[in-house]
Amino acid sequence: MNETSVQYDVSSGGPPAIVMVIYLAIVLLMIVSMWKVFTKAGQPGWACIVPIYNIIVMLQIAGKPLWWIILFFIPIANIIIPIMVNIAIAEKFGKGAGFGIGLTFLGFIFFPILAFSDAQYSG
């Protein structure tokens, strides 16, 4: 019997071009969305692309103490703290806890909604 299958050339060592294009589009969407959320909250937009500093700014937006940055580096706590921070961010923008959960687990959908909606920051 002769089986037919769809294959792509893996000799190049990388994923197919369409996968890379989709990945880069999502990354760009997240950067633009977080930049907009940061500026809505009165923070510098460029802070969203600086590692560690973006967590500090998110803590400020959420109204959480700065020492919480340490909790992001502790196992188990680093699973719960981002959820709590995103819920606080959602509440600062007039959204509910469900929206905060969405920010955590489906950020590529919920951050653009937060960024480009008429939600106002009430920090």
ZIDA-V223312 format. One line per field, one symbol per residue. psi: psi as a letter, one per 40 degrees, with the letter a starting at -180 (. if undefined). Layout:
psi=???
//
This chain:
psi=ihihihiihedeeiiiddddddddddddddddddddddddeeihdedeehiddddddddddefiideedddeehiddeddddddddddddddeeiadddddddddfdedddddddeaehihf.
//
